[in-house]
Amino acid sequence: MAQEGGVEAFGEQLRMAREERGMTVEAICDATKVSARHIRALEAGVLGELPGGVFRRGFVRSYLDALGAGGRPLDEAIRESCRQSGVNEPAETEWAEFAENVKNSRIVHRRRMGMRWAGVGVTLAVLVLGGWCGWRLATHRGLLPAIPIWRV
């Protein structure tokens, strides 16, 4: 399956390979667990009807495995066909956007860390003070030392 001719040619080659093996669209659907609508869109070269990114590549790989024609060259051929026909790979832009969002959220997260540690410190101080007061009361010593009264 050559990569010349774009997505439509690639889809046509997939359809021809399926028919050469005597397989129906339903047989491919059963083998790949991909809906017939998506298989027909893939064979027609209408990748806009397929889910993007990882799902599209997974559908193509499953289809090729069902035909017994899987392999890295064919996987790369569909990517090249997508690039030639102008079908962009949304996963690349989505990953860049995702990475930017993670970066921005970590900056805010670091700012909050100082306040979080201050809260932990205050909580520990209150617990220590409460423990000390409890210990003083339990040993009948009182909370404050007795003030000596001098008698004259």
C-alpha positions as CSV (number, residue, x, y, z in Angstrom):
1,M,0.0,0.0,0.0
2,A,1.8,3.0,-1.2
3,Q,1.4,6.4,0.4
4,E,0.9,8.3,-2.8
5,G,-2.5,9.9,-3.5
6,G,-3.5,11.1,-0.1
7,V,-6.1,9.8,2.3
8,E,-8.7,8.8,-0.3
9,A,-6.1,6.6,-2.1
10,F,-5.1,5.0,1.2
11,G,-8.7,4.3,2.1
12,E,-9.3,2.8,-1.4
13,Q,-6.3,0.5,-0.9
14,L,-7.7,-0.6,2.5
15,R,-11.0,-1.4,0.8
16,M,-9.4,-3.3,-2.0
17,A,-7.2,-5.3,0.4
18,R,-10.4,-6.2,2.4
19,E,-12.2,-7.3,-0.7
20,E,-9.2,-9.3,-1.9
21,R,-9.3,-11.3,1.4
22,G,-13.1,-11.8,1.0
23,M,-14.0,-9.9,4.2
24,T,-17.1,-7.8,4.6
25,V,-17.3,-4.5,6.5
26,E,-19.2,-6.4,9.2
27,A,-16.4,-8.9,9.6
28,I,-13.9,-6.1,10.0
29,C,-16.3,-4.5,12.6
30,D,-16.5,-7.7,14.5
31,A,-12.7,-8.2,14.5
32,T,-11.9,-4.6,15.4
33,K,-14.9,-3.6,17.5
34,V,-15.1,-0.4,15.4
35,S,-18.4,0.7,14.1
36,A,-19.3,0.2,10.4
37,R,-19.8,3.9,10.0
38,H,-16.2,4.5,11.0
39,I,-14.9,1.7,8.8
40,R,-16.8,3.1,5.8
41,A,-15.5,6.6,6.5
42,L,-11.9,5.2,6.7
43,E,-12.3,3.4,3.4
44,A,-13.8,6.5,1.8
45,G,-10.9,8.6,3.1
46,V,-13.3,10.9,5.1
47,L,-11.2,11.1,8.2
48,G,-13.2,14.1,9.4
49,E,-15.9,11.6,10.5
50,L,-13.4,9.6,12.6
51,P,-12.4,10.6,16.1
52,G,-9.1,12.3,16.0
53,G,-5.6,11.6,17.4
54,V,-5.0,8.3,19.1
55,F,-8.4,6.9,18.2
56,R,-7.9,7.4,14.5
57,R,-4.5,5.7,14.6
58,G,-6.0,2.9,16.7
59,F,-8.8,2.4,14.2
60,V,-6.3,2.2,11.4
61,R,-4.0,-0.2,13.3
62,S,-7.0,-2.4,14.2
63,Y,-8.1,-2.5,10.6
64,L,-4.7,-3.4,9.4
65,D,-4.3,-6.1,12.0
66,A,-7.7,-7.6,11.0
67,L,-6.5,-7.7,7.4
68,G,-3.2,-9.2,8.5
69,A,-1.3,-6.3,7.0
70,G,-0.2,-4.4,10.1
71,G,3.1,-2.8,10.4
72,R,5.0,0.4,11.0
73,P,5.3,1.4,7.2
74,L,1.6,1.4,6.8
75,D,1.0,3.3,10.0
76,E,3.4,5.9,8.8
77,A,1.7,5.9,5.4
78,I,-1.6,7.0,6.9
79,R,0.1,9.7,8.8
80,E,1.8,11.0,5.7
81,S,-1.4,10.7,3.7
82,C,-3.1,12.8,6.4
83,R,-0.4,15.5,6.2
84,Q,-0.5,15.6,2.4
85,S,-4.3,16.0,2.3
86,G,-4.3,18.7,5.0
87,V,-6.0,16.6,7.7
88,N,-4.2,17.9,10.7
89,E,-3.3,15.8,13.7
90,P,-5.2,17.3,16.6
91,A,-3.3,15.3,19.1
92,E,-0.2,17.4,18.5
93,T,-1.9,20.7,19.2
94,E,-3.9,19.2,22.0
95,W,-0.7,18.0,23.7
96,A,0.9,21.5,23.4
97,E,-2.2,23.1,24.9
98,F,-2.3,20.4,27.6
99,A,1.4,21.0,28.5
100,E,0.8,24.8,28.7
101,N,-2.1,24.3,31.0
102,V,-0.1,22.0,33.3
103,K,2.7,24.5,33.4
104,N,0.3,27.3,34.3
105,S,-1.4,25.3,37.0
106,R,1.9,24.3,38.6
107,I,3.0,28.0,38.9
108,V,-0.2,28.7,40.8
109,H,0.3,25.5,42.8
110,R,3.7,26.6,44.0
111,R,2.4,30.0,45.2
112,R,-0.1,28.2,47.3
113,M,2.4,25.9,48.9
114,G,3.8,28.6,51.2
115,M,0.3,29.2,52.6
116,R,-0.3,25.5,52.9
117,W,2.9,25.0,54.9
118,A,2.0,27.9,57.1
119,G,-1.3,26.3,57.9
120,V,0.4,23.0,58.7
121,G,2.7,24.8,61.1
122,V,-0.1,26.7,62.9
123,T,-2.1,23.4,63.2
124,L,0.9,21.7,64.7
125,A,1.6,24.5,67.1
126,V,-2.1,24.4,68.3
127,L,-1.9,20.7,68.8
128,V,1.4,20.9,70.8
129,L,-0.1,23.7,73.0
130,G,-3.3,21.7,73.5
131,G,-1.3,18.6,74.4
132,W,0.8,20.6,76.9
133,C,-2.3,22.1,78.5
134,G,-3.9,18.7,78.8
135,W,-0.8,17.2,80.3
136,R,-0.6,20.1,82.9
137,L,-4.3,19.6,83.8
138,A,-4.0,15.8,84.0
139,T,-1.1,16.0,86.4
140,H,-3.0,18.5,88.6
141,R,-0.4,21.1,88.2
142,G,-2.7,23.8,86.7
143,L,-2.1,25.6,83.6
144,L,0.1,28.3,85.1
145,P,2.6,28.0,87.9
146,A,1.2,29.1,91.2
147,I,2.3,32.7,92.1
148,P,4.0,32.7,95.5
149,I,2.3,34.9,97.9
150,W,4.7,36.5,100.4
151,R,3.4,37.0,103.8
152,V,4.8,39.7,105.8
